[in-house]
Amino acid sequence: MPPTPRELKPSSSARALFGAEQRRLRVAAGMSLDRMAEIVNYSKSHLHGVEVAERLPLPPLPEKLDMAFGTGELFAGLWEVIKRERTPKRFDHCLELEAKAVRIQAYGASLVPGLLQTDAYMRTLIRWADPGISSKKLDGLVAERLSRQEVLRKDNSPDFWAVVDEAVLRRAVGGHALMVEQLAALLPYVDTGRTTIQVVPFARCEGPLMRGTLTFLTLPDNSMGLYEEGDEIWDVFEDRQTVTRRLWQYDRMKACALSPSASASFIEAAIEDHRHASDPWPYPHPVA
């Protein structure tokens, strides 16, 4: 007997309404999820996630559904409403995927990826973004971000692979002493059974991923989500075209990177450079 479809409350959110309408029209057309997956070129698991409001129906899915069902701009319009809803926030959705991921691949162009940041490094970044933040709010944000790192320490931790640009090691976030601590915290993760870190030196190559951070999240069903941060970008992508293009770019950067052992030596050399450097102004407060 097939499983009973999860009950949705379409009035609870635009996201739930989108999923309910997708399911209603699919069932009315006598269409299985397998058949829909063939028509719109999305995985069956992804479409199921949209129908039960567990995944965002990111473009171009709305347009493809409107074409498949002949619904004009119904799904495109619902997507516009979803974008205006405050919850779930993009980063919240990233956290949902991160908690389920069996493999996490990260890239940092100028900052240490979040899962590898120390307490002090995080505090400095948050202060830079919001110099007037209260101590209570700062402590809460740091605690929330640090709690994410438990995913790398649990018994069934996902495979984790991080590629970082040399700029990540050279930029003195919070001062040279803080960077000594932060870079030292990377070393235990450089080459273990489940974690890998590689460095792309300035001299190695130029690539398309030079402006922000990427995190690829592979789920148990082998589907993949992408979280991207950069200039005016703060979003989760799950459509195959975007994820495939970014993954190709990530692999190109990985091909330019040093081996894990050479990366460890490179990080150790950067630690010594920071250890013997002096700060031009007091830290940890951001420059006004």
Phi and psi restraints in degrees (value plus and minus 20) as a CYANA .aco file:
   2 PRO   PHI     -87.6   -47.6
   2 PRO   PSI     131.5   171.5
   3 PRO   PHI     -85.1   -45.1
   3 PRO   PSI     126.9   166.9
   4 THR   PHI     -90.8   -50.8
   4 THR   PSI     107.2   147.2
   5 PRO   PHI     -79.2   -39.2
   5 PRO   PSI     122.3   162.3
   6 ARG   PHI     -83.3   -43.3
   6 ARG   PSI     112.6   152.6
   7 GLU   PHI     -94.2   -54.2
   7 GLU   PSI     111.2   151.2
   8 LEU   PHI    -133.5   -93.5
   8 LEU   PSI     133.8   173.8
   9 LYS   PHI    -131.6   -91.6
   9 LYS   PSI      73.4   113.4
  10 PRO   PHI     -74.6   -34.6
  10 PRO   PSI     -47.4    -7.4
  11 SER   PHI     -99.4   -59.4
  11 SER   PSI     -27.3    12.7
  12 SER   PHI     -94.8   -54.8
  12 SER   PSI     -48.8    -8.8
  13 SER   PHI    -189.2  -149.2
  13 SER   PSI     140.5   180.5
  14 ALA   PHI     -84.2   -44.2
  14 ALA   PSI     -51.9   -11.9
  15 ARG   PHI     -84.5   -44.5
  15 ARG   PSI     -63.6   -23.6
  16 ALA   PHI     -87.5   -47.5
  16 ALA   PSI     -58.0   -18.0
  17 LEU   PHI     -84.2   -44.2
  17 LEU   PSI     -60.2   -20.2
  18 PHE   PHI     -78.6   -38.6
  18 PHE   PSI     -69.7   -29.7
  19 GLY   PHI     -83.0   -43.0
  19 GLY   PSI     -60.6   -20.6
  20 ALA   PHI     -85.1   -45.1
  20 ALA   PSI     -60.3   -20.3
  21 GLU   PHI     -88.3   -48.3
  21 GLU   PSI     -59.4   -19.4
  22 GLN   PHI     -80.5   -40.5
  22 GLN   PSI     -66.2   -26.2
  23 ARG   PHI     -85.7   -45.7
  23 ARG   PSI     -63.2   -23.2
  24 ARG   PHI     -80.0   -40.0
  24 ARG   PSI     -67.3   -27.3
  25 LEU   PHI     -90.9   -50.9
  25 LEU   PSI     -54.9   -14.9
  26 ARG   PHI     -85.0   -45.0
  26 ARG   PSI     -67.4   -27.4
  27 VAL   PHI     -84.9   -44.9
  27 VAL   PSI     -61.3   -21.3
  28 ALA   PHI     -81.8   -41.8
  28 ALA   PSI     -51.4   -11.4
  29 ALA   PHI    -106.0   -66.0
  29 ALA   PSI     -18.9    21.1
  30 GLY   PHI      45.4    85.4
  30 GLY   PSI      13.7    53.7
  31 MET   PHI    -126.0   -86.0
  31 MET   PSI     109.8   149.8
  32 SER   PHI    -101.1   -61.1
  32 SER   PSI     144.4   184.4
  33 LEU   PHI     -83.1   -43.1
  33 LEU   PSI     -55.9   -15.9
  34 ASP   PHI     -80.6   -40.6
  34 ASP   PSI     -64.6   -24.6
  35 ARG   PHI     -86.7   -46.7
  35 ARG   PSI     -61.5   -21.5
  36 MET   PHI     -82.5   -42.5
  36 MET   PSI     -59.3   -19.3
  37 ALA   PHI     -78.8   -38.8
  37 ALA   PSI     -58.8   -18.8
  38 GLU   PHI     -87.2   -47.2
  38 GLU   PSI     -58.8   -18.8
  39 ILE   PHI     -91.1   -51.1
  39 ILE   PSI     -65.1   -25.1
  40 VAL   PHI    -118.5   -78.5
  40 VAL   PSI     -22.2    17.8
  41 ASN   PHI      42.0    82.0
  41 ASN   PSI      23.5    63.5
  42 TYR   PHI    -145.5  -105.5
  42 TYR   PSI     137.3   177.3
  43 SER   PHI     -90.7   -50.7
  43 SER   PSI     134.2   174.2
  44 LYS   PHI     -80.2   -40.2
  44 LYS   PSI     -61.7   -21.7
  45 SER   PHI     -84.9   -44.9
  45 SER   PSI     -56.0   -16.0
  46 HIS   PHI     -85.5   -45.5
  46 HIS   PSI     -66.1   -26.1
  47 LEU   PHI     -84.4   -44.4
  47 LEU   PSI     -57.8   -17.8
  48 HIS   PHI     -82.5   -42.5
  48 HIS   PSI     -62.0   -22.0
  49 GLY   PHI     -80.8   -40.8
  49 GLY   PSI     -56.6   -16.6
  50 VAL   PHI     -87.7   -47.7
  50 VAL   PSI     -62.3   -22.3
  51 GLU   PHI     -85.2   -45.2
  51 GLU   PSI     -50.7   -10.7
  52 VAL   PHI    -120.1   -80.1
  52 VAL   PSI      -5.9    34.1
  53 ALA   PHI      42.7    82.7
  53 ALA   PSI       9.5    49.5
  54 GLU   PHI    -117.7   -77.7
  54 GLU   PSI     -34.4     5.6
  55 ARG   PHI    -150.0  -110.0
  55 ARG   PSI     125.4   165.4
  56 LEU   PHI     -95.6   -55.6
  56 LEU   PSI     117.1   157.1
  57 PRO   PHI    -104.0   -64.0
  57 PRO   PSI      48.2    88.2
  58 LEU   PHI     -87.5   -47.5
  58 LEU   PSI     127.8   167.8
  59 PRO   PHI     -77.1   -37.1
  59 PRO   PSI     127.8   167.8
  60 PRO   PHI    -113.2   -73.2
  60 PRO   PSI      -2.7    37.3
  61 LEU   PHI     -76.7   -36.7
  61 LEU   PSI     -66.6   -26.6
  62 PRO   PHI     -75.6   -35.6
  62 PRO   PSI     -64.7   -24.7
  63 GLU   PHI     -84.7   -44.7
  63 GLU   PSI     -58.1   -18.1
  64 LYS   PHI     -87.4   -47.4
  64 LYS   PSI     -56.7   -16.7
  65 LEU   PHI     -88.3   -48.3
  65 LEU   PSI     -61.1   -21.1
  66 ASP   PHI     -80.3   -40.3
  66 ASP   PSI     -58.4   -18.4
  67 MET   PHI     -89.3   -49.3
  67 MET   PSI     -62.1   -22.1
  68 ALA   PHI     -85.0   -45.0
  68 ALA   PSI     -58.7   -18.7
  69 PHE   PHI    -119.9   -79.9
  69 PHE   PSI     -26.8    13.2
  70 GLY   PHI      45.3    85.3
  70 GLY   PSI      20.5    60.5
  71 THR   PHI    -122.6   -82.6
  71 THR   PSI       3.0    43.0
  72 GLY   PHI      44.2    84.2
  72 GLY   PSI    -133.5   -93.5
  73 GLU   PHI    -141.4  -101.4
  73 GLU   PSI       8.2    48.2
  74 LEU   PHI     -78.5   -38.5
  74 LEU   PSI     -76.8   -36.8
  75 PHE   PHI     -92.6   -52.6
  75 PHE   PSI     -53.3   -13.3
  76 ALA   PHI     -83.1   -43.1
  76 ALA   PSI     -58.9   -18.9
  77 GLY   PHI     -89.1   -49.1
  77 GLY   PSI     -60.0   -20.0
  78 LEU   PHI     -83.4   -43.4
  78 LEU   PSI     -57.1   -17.1
  79 TRP   PHI     -82.7   -42.7
  79 TRP   PSI     -58.4   -18.4
  80 GLU   PHI     -82.5   -42.5
  80 GLU   PSI     -56.5   -16.5
  81 VAL   PHI     -90.0   -50.0
  81 VAL   PSI     -61.9   -21.9
  82 ILE   PHI     -77.5   -37.5
  82 ILE   PSI     -61.6   -21.6
  83 LYS   PHI     -81.7   -41.7
  83 LYS   PSI     -49.5    -9.5
  84 ARG   PHI    -105.1   -65.1
  84 ARG   PSI     -34.2     5.8
  85 GLU   PHI     -90.7   -50.7
  85 GLU   PSI     120.4   160.4
  86 ARG   PHI     -92.6   -52.6
  86 ARG   PSI     -52.0   -12.0
  87 THR   PHI    -148.7  -108.7
  87 THR   PSI     126.8   166.8
  88 PRO   PHI     -98.1   -58.1
  88 PRO   PSI     117.4   157.4
  89 LYS   PHI     -87.9   -47.9
  89 LYS   PSI     139.1   179.1
  90 ARG   PHI     -77.6   -37.6
  90 ARG   PSI     -66.6   -26.6
  91 PHE   PHI     -87.5   -47.5
  91 PHE   PSI     -53.8   -13.8
  92 ASP   PHI     -79.6   -39.6
  92 ASP   PSI     -60.8   -20.8
  93 HIS   PHI     -87.5   -47.5
  93 HIS   PSI     -56.7   -16.7
  94 CYS   PHI     -78.9   -38.9
  94 CYS   PSI     -62.6   -22.6
  95 LEU   PHI     -83.8   -43.8
  95 LEU   PSI     -57.1   -17.1
  96 GLU   PHI     -80.7   -40.7
  96 GLU   PSI     -66.0   -26.0
  97 LEU   PHI     -88.7   -48.7
  97 LEU   PSI     -59.4   -19.4
  98 GLU   PHI     -80.9   -40.9
  98 GLU   PSI     -59.6   -19.6
  99 ALA   PHI     -87.3   -47.3
  99 ALA   PSI     -44.5    -4.5
 100 LYS   PHI    -118.5   -78.5
 100 LYS   PSI     -31.5     8.5
 101 ALA   PHI     -85.2   -45.2
 101 ALA   PSI     123.9   163.9
 102 VAL   PHI    -121.4   -81.4
 102 VAL   PSI     -34.1     5.9
 103 ARG   PHI    -166.8  -126.8
 103 ARG   PSI     114.5   154.5
 104 ILE   PHI    -145.4  -105.4
 104 ILE   PSI     106.1   146.1
 105 GLN   PHI    -141.8  -101.8
 105 GLN   PSI     105.9   145.9
 106 ALA   PHI    -143.3  -103.3
 106 ALA   PSI     130.7   170.7
 107 TYR   PHI    -154.4  -114.4
 107 TYR   PSI     113.9   153.9
 108 GLY   PHI    -144.7  -104.7
 108 GLY   PSI     100.4   140.4
 109 ALA   PHI    -104.0   -64.0
 109 ALA   PSI     -55.1   -15.1
 110 SER   PHI    -159.3  -119.3
 110 SER   PSI     -32.1     7.9
 111 LEU   PHI    -151.2  -111.2
 111 LEU   PSI     132.9   172.9
 112 VAL   PHI     -83.7   -43.7
 112 VAL   PSI     112.0   152.0
 113 PRO   PHI     -74.4   -34.4
 113 PRO   PSI     125.1   165.1
 114 GLY   PHI     -74.3   -34.3
 114 GLY   PSI     -57.5   -17.5
 115 LEU   PHI     -90.6   -50.6
 115 LEU   PSI     -28.0    12.0
 116 LEU   PHI    -136.3   -96.3
 116 LEU   PSI     -15.5    24.5
 117 GLN   PHI     -99.5   -59.5
 117 GLN   PSI     123.9   163.9
 118 THR   PHI    -104.4   -64.4
 118 THR   PSI     146.6   186.6
 119 ASP   PHI     -74.5   -34.5
 119 ASP   PSI     -70.4   -30.4
 120 ALA   PHI     -86.1   -46.1
 120 ALA   PSI     -58.5   -18.5
 121 TYR   PHI     -82.6   -42.6
 121 TYR   PSI     -65.4   -25.4
 122 MET   PHI     -79.5   -39.5
 122 MET   PSI     -66.0   -26.0
 123 ARG   PHI     -79.4   -39.4
 123 ARG   PSI     -60.1   -20.1
 124 THR   PHI     -85.8   -45.8
 124 THR   PSI     -63.9   -23.9
 125 LEU   PHI     -81.7   -41.7
 125 LEU   PSI     -62.4   -22.4
 126 ILE   PHI     -87.1   -47.1
 126 ILE   PSI     -59.8   -19.8
 127 ARG   PHI     -84.1   -44.1
 127 ARG   PSI     -59.5   -19.5
 128 TRP   PHI     -80.6   -40.6
 128 TRP   PSI     -61.8   -21.8
 129 ALA   PHI     -92.0   -52.0
 129 ALA   PSI     -51.6   -11.6
 130 ASP   PHI    -164.5  -124.5
 130 ASP   PSI      61.5   101.5
 131 PRO   PHI     -77.9   -37.9
 131 PRO   PSI     -45.4    -5.4
 132 GLY   PHI    -113.4   -73.4
 132 GLY   PSI      -9.7    30.3
 133 ILE   PHI     -83.2   -43.2
 133 ILE   PSI     121.4   161.4
 134 SER   PHI     -94.8   -54.8
 134 SER   PSI     136.3   176.3
 135 SER   PHI     -81.7   -41.7
 135 SER   PSI     -58.1   -18.1
 136 LYS   PHI     -84.3   -44.3
 136 LYS   PSI     -65.5   -25.5
 137 LYS   PHI     -87.8   -47.8
 137 LYS   PSI     -59.0   -19.0
 138 LEU   PHI     -81.0   -41.0
 138 LEU   PSI     -66.0   -26.0
 139 ASP   PHI     -80.2   -40.2
 139 ASP   PSI     -59.7   -19.7
 140 GLY   PHI     -86.0   -46.0
 140 GLY   PSI     -63.0   -23.0
 141 LEU   PHI     -85.4   -45.4
 141 LEU   PSI     -61.5   -21.5
 142 VAL   PHI     -85.9   -45.9
 142 VAL   PSI     -63.4   -23.4
 143 ALA   PHI     -81.1   -41.1
 143 ALA   PSI     -60.1   -20.1
 144 GLU   PHI     -84.5   -44.5
 144 GLU   PSI     -63.3   -23.3
 145 ARG   PHI     -90.2   -50.2
 145 ARG   PSI     -59.6   -19.6
 146 LEU   PHI     -84.2   -44.2
 146 LEU   PSI     -52.5   -12.5
 147 SER   PHI     -83.8   -43.8
 147 SER   PSI     -46.3    -6.3
 148 ARG   PHI     -81.7   -41.7
 148 ARG   PSI     -49.9    -9.9
 149 GLN   PHI     -91.1   -51.1
 149 GLN   PSI     -30.8     9.2
 150 GLU   PHI     -81.4   -41.4
 150 GLU   PSI     -43.3    -3.3
 151 VAL   PHI     -81.8   -41.8
 151 VAL   PSI     -47.2    -7.2
 152 LEU   PHI    -106.5   -66.5
 152 LEU   PSI     -29.6    10.4
 153 ARG   PHI    -131.2   -91.2
 153 ARG   PSI     -27.3    12.7
 154 LYS   PHI     -94.2   -54.2
 154 LYS   PSI     141.5   181.5
 155 ASP   PHI     -78.4   -38.4
 155 ASP   PSI     -63.3   -23.3
 156 ASN   PHI    -121.1   -81.1
 156 ASN   PSI      28.2    68.2
 157 SER   PHI     -83.4   -43.4
 157 SER   PSI     128.2   168.2
 158 PRO   PHI     -92.7   -52.7
 158 PRO   PSI     138.9   178.9
 159 ASP   PHI     -84.8   -44.8
 159 ASP   PSI     113.5   153.5
 160 PHE   PHI    -146.7  -106.7
 160 PHE   PSI     109.7   149.7
 161 TRP   PHI    -155.5  -115.5
 161 TRP   PSI     100.7   140.7
 162 ALA   PHI    -140.1  -100.1
 162 ALA   PSI     114.1   154.1
 163 VAL   PHI    -136.7   -96.7
 163 VAL   PSI     105.3   145.3
 164 VAL   PHI    -146.2  -106.2
 164 VAL   PSI     122.7   162.7
 165 ASP   PHI     -94.9   -54.9
 165 ASP   PSI     134.5   174.5
 166 GLU   PHI     -76.8   -36.8
 166 GLU   PSI     -49.3    -9.3
 167 ALA   PHI     -77.7   -37.7
 167 ALA   PSI     -51.6   -11.6
 168 VAL   PHI     -80.8   -40.8
 168 VAL   PSI     -57.8   -17.8
 169 LEU   PHI    -100.1   -60.1
 169 LEU   PSI     -50.8   -10.8
 170 ARG   PHI    -106.0   -66.0
 170 ARG   PSI     -52.7   -12.7
 171 ARG   PHI     -88.2   -48.2
 171 ARG   PSI     102.5   142.5
 172 ALA   PHI    -105.2   -65.2
 172 ALA   PSI      49.4    89.4
 173 VAL   PHI     -84.3   -44.3
 173 VAL   PSI      97.6   137.6
 174 GLY   PHI      57.7    97.7
 174 GLY   PSI     -18.2    21.8
 175 GLY   PHI      87.1   127.1
 175 GLY   PSI     143.5   183.5
 176 HIS   PHI     -86.9   -46.9
 176 HIS   PSI     -57.4   -17.4
 177 ALA   PHI     -84.1   -44.1
 177 ALA   PSI     -60.4   -20.4
 178 LEU   PHI     -84.0   -44.0
 178 LEU   PSI     -58.6   -18.6
 179 MET   PHI     -88.9   -48.9
 179 MET   PSI     -51.0   -11.0
 180 VAL   PHI     -79.0   -39.0
 180 VAL   PSI     -65.5   -25.5
 181 GLU   PHI     -85.7   -45.7
 181 GLU   PSI     -63.3   -23.3
 182 GLN   PHI     -86.3   -46.3
 182 GLN   PSI     -65.4   -25.4
 183 LEU   PHI     -89.1   -49.1
 183 LEU   PSI     -54.9   -14.9
 184 ALA   PHI     -82.6   -42.6
 184 ALA   PSI     -52.5   -12.5
 185 ALA   PHI     -90.0   -50.0
 185 ALA   PSI     -37.9     2.1
 186 LEU   PHI     -97.9   -57.9
 186 LEU   PSI     -52.8   -12.8
 187 LEU   PHI     -75.3   -35.3
 187 LEU   PSI     -61.0   -21.0
 188 PRO   PHI     -83.7   -43.7
 188 PRO   PSI     -36.3     3.7
 189 TYR   PHI    -122.2   -82.2
 189 TYR   PSI     -20.1    19.9
 190 VAL   PHI     -83.7   -43.7
 190 VAL   PSI     -62.4   -22.4
 191 ASP   PHI    -173.5  -133.5
 191 ASP   PSI      65.3   105.3
 192 THR   PHI    -141.5  -101.5
 192 THR   PSI    -194.7  -154.7
 193 GLY   PHI     -85.9   -45.9
 193 GLY   PSI     -45.5    -5.5
 194 ARG   PHI    -141.5  -101.5
 194 ARG   PSI     -28.4    11.6
 195 THR   PHI    -150.5  -110.5
 195 THR   PSI     126.3   166.3
 196 THR   PHI    -162.9  -122.9
 196 THR   PSI     116.7   156.7
 197 ILE   PHI    -148.2  -108.2
 197 ILE   PSI     112.6   152.6
 198 GLN   PHI    -147.0  -107.0
 198 GLN   PSI     125.9   165.9
 199 VAL   PHI    -129.1   -89.1
 199 VAL   PSI     116.8   156.8
 200 VAL   PHI    -122.4   -82.4
 200 VAL   PSI      84.2   124.2
 201 PRO   PHI     -87.0   -47.0
 201 PRO   PSI     135.6   175.6
 202 PHE   PHI     -74.4   -34.4
 202 PHE   PSI     -57.7   -17.7
 203 ALA   PHI     -97.8   -57.8
 203 ALA   PSI     -30.7     9.3
 204 ARG   PHI     -94.9   -54.9
 204 ARG   PSI     -73.4   -33.4
 205 CYS   PHI    -191.9  -151.9
 205 CYS   PSI     147.7   187.7
 206 GLU   PHI    -129.7   -89.7
 206 GLU   PSI     122.9   162.9
 207 GLY   PHI    -159.8  -119.8
 207 GLY   PSI     155.0   195.0
 208 PRO   PHI     -97.2   -57.2
 208 PRO   PSI     -33.4     6.6
 209 LEU   PHI    -121.7   -81.7
 209 LEU   PSI      47.2    87.2
 210 MET   PHI    -134.1   -94.1
 210 MET   PSI      -9.2    30.8
 211 ARG   PHI    -145.3  -105.3
 211 ARG   PSI     -26.4    13.6
 212 GLY   PHI    -183.4  -143.4
 212 GLY   PSI    -166.3  -126.3
 213 THR   PHI    -149.1  -109.1
 213 THR   PSI     128.7   168.7
 214 LEU   PHI    -149.2  -109.2
 214 LEU   PSI     125.2   165.2
 215 THR   PHI    -156.5  -116.5
 215 THR   PSI      98.5   138.5
 216 PHE   PHI    -117.2   -77.2
 216 PHE   PSI     111.4   151.4
 217 LEU   PHI    -142.5  -102.5
 217 LEU   PSI      87.9   127.9
 218 THR   PHI    -113.5   -73.5
 218 THR   PSI     105.4   145.4
 219 LEU   PHI    -113.5   -73.5
 219 LEU   PSI     147.3   187.3
 220 PRO   PHI     -76.1   -36.1
 220 PRO   PSI     -48.4    -8.4
 221 ASP   PHI    -106.1   -66.1
 221 ASP   PSI     -12.0    28.0
 222 ASN   PHI      56.0    96.0
 222 ASN   PSI     -14.6    25.4
 223 SER   PHI     -95.9   -55.9
 223 SER   PSI     142.1   182.1
 224 MET   PHI    -157.7  -117.7
 224 MET   PSI     117.3   157.3
 225 GLY   PHI    -133.3   -93.3
 225 GLY   PSI     138.3   178.3
 226 LEU   PHI    -150.4  -110.4
 226 LEU   PSI     105.9   145.9
 227 TYR   PHI    -128.8   -88.8
 227 TYR   PSI     107.5   147.5
 228 GLU   PHI    -147.4  -107.4
 228 GLU   PSI     113.6   153.6
 229 GLU   PHI    -145.5  -105.5
 229 GLU   PSI     118.7   158.7
 230 GLY   PHI    -198.9  -158.9
 230 GLY   PSI    -178.0  -138.0
 231 ASP   PHI     -83.8   -43.8
 231 ASP   PSI      89.8   129.8
 232 GLU   PHI      39.5    79.5
 232 GLU   PSI       3.8    43.8
 233 ILE   PHI    -143.8  -103.8
 233 ILE   PSI     108.9   148.9
 234 TRP   PHI    -178.0  -138.0
 234 TRP   PSI      58.1    98.1
 235 ASP   PHI    -171.7  -131.7
 235 ASP   PSI     141.4   181.4
 236 VAL   PHI    -128.3   -88.3
 236 VAL   PSI     113.1   153.1
 237 PHE   PHI    -140.7  -100.7
 237 PHE   PSI     115.8   155.8
 238 GLU   PHI    -150.0  -110.0
 238 GLU   PSI     -21.7    18.3
 239 ASP   PHI     -93.7   -53.7
 239 ASP   PSI     122.0   162.0
 240 ARG   PHI     -79.6   -39.6
 240 ARG   PSI     -58.5   -18.5
 241 GLN   PHI     -84.2   -44.2
 241 GLN   PSI     -68.1   -28.1
 242 THR   PHI     -85.8   -45.8
 242 THR   PSI     -66.7   -26.7
 243 VAL   PHI     -82.5   -42.5
 243 VAL   PSI     -63.5   -23.5
 244 THR   PHI     -83.5   -43.5
 244 THR   PSI     -61.9   -21.9
 245 ARG   PHI     -84.0   -44.0
 245 ARG   PSI     -65.2   -25.2
 246 ARG   PHI     -88.4   -48.4
 246 ARG   PSI     -55.8   -15.8
 247 LEU   PHI     -85.6   -45.6
 247 LEU   PSI     -57.9   -17.9
 248 TRP   PHI     -81.8   -41.8
 248 TRP   PSI     -63.1   -23.1
 249 GLN   PHI     -84.5   -44.5
 249 GLN   PSI     -59.3   -19.3
 250 TYR   PHI     -83.1   -43.1
 250 TYR   PSI     -63.4   -23.4
 251 ASP   PHI     -83.6   -43.6
 251 ASP   PSI     -54.4   -14.4
 252 ARG   PHI     -84.4   -44.4
 252 ARG   PSI     -60.5   -20.5
 253 MET   PHI     -87.2   -47.2
 253 MET   PSI     -59.2   -19.2
 254 LYS   PHI     -81.5   -41.5
 254 LYS   PSI     -56.7   -16.7
 255 ALA   PHI     -86.5   -46.5
 255 ALA   PSI     -45.0    -5.0
 256 CYS   PHI    -107.3   -67.3
 256 CYS   PSI     -29.6    10.4
 257 ALA   PHI    -100.4   -60.4
 257 ALA   PSI     139.8   179.8
 258 LEU   PHI     -92.1   -52.1
 258 LEU   PSI     139.2   179.2
 259 SER   PHI     -84.5   -44.5
 259 SER   PSI     142.4   182.4
 260 PRO   PHI     -75.4   -35.4
 260 PRO   PSI     -63.6   -23.6
 261 SER   PHI     -86.7   -46.7
 261 SER   PSI     -61.6   -21.6
 262 ALA   PHI     -87.9   -47.9
 262 ALA   PSI     -53.3   -13.3
 263 SER   PHI     -85.2   -45.2
 263 SER   PSI     -59.7   -19.7
 264 ALA   PHI     -80.6   -40.6
 264 ALA   PSI     -63.6   -23.6
 265 SER   PHI     -84.6   -44.6
 265 SER   PSI     -58.5   -18.5
 266 PHE   PHI     -84.7   -44.7
 266 PHE   PSI     -62.7   -22.7
 267 ILE   PHI     -84.9   -44.9
 267 ILE   PSI     -61.9   -21.9
 268 GLU   PHI     -82.0   -42.0
 268 GLU   PSI     -58.5   -18.5
 269 ALA   PHI     -86.6   -46.6
 269 ALA   PSI     -58.8   -18.8
 270 ALA   PHI     -85.7   -45.7
 270 ALA   PSI     -56.3   -16.3
 271 ILE   PHI     -80.2   -40.2
 271 ILE   PSI     -64.8   -24.8
 272 GLU   PHI     -85.2   -45.2
 272 GLU   PSI     -56.6   -16.6
 273 ASP   PHI     -82.6   -42.6
 273 ASP   PSI     -64.2   -24.2
 274 HIS   PHI     -87.6   -47.6
 274 HIS   PSI     -56.4   -16.4
 275 ARG   PHI     -82.6   -42.6
 275 ARG   PSI     -51.3   -11.3
 276 HIS   PHI    -123.7   -83.7
 276 HIS   PSI     -13.1    26.9
 277 ALA   PHI    -118.2   -78.2
 277 ALA   PSI     138.4   178.4
 278 SER   PHI    -137.7   -97.7
 278 SER   PSI     126.0   166.0
 279 ASP   PHI    -100.8   -60.8
 279 ASP   PSI     120.0   160.0
 280 PRO   PHI     -96.2   -56.2
 280 PRO   PSI     -33.2     6.8
 281 TRP   PHI    -174.0  -134.0
 281 TRP   PSI     144.5   184.5
 282 PRO   PHI     -86.0   -46.0
 282 PRO   PSI     126.0   166.0
 283 TYR   PHI    -143.0  -103.0
 283 TYR   PSI     144.4   184.4
 284 PRO   PHI    -116.0   -76.0
 284 PRO   PSI     -18.3    21.7
 285 HIS   PHI     -90.4   -50.4
 285 HIS   PSI     120.2   160.2
 286 PRO   PHI     -86.9   -46.9
 286 PRO   PSI     134.4   174.4
 287 VAL   PHI     -90.2   -50.2
 287 VAL   PSI     113.6   153.6
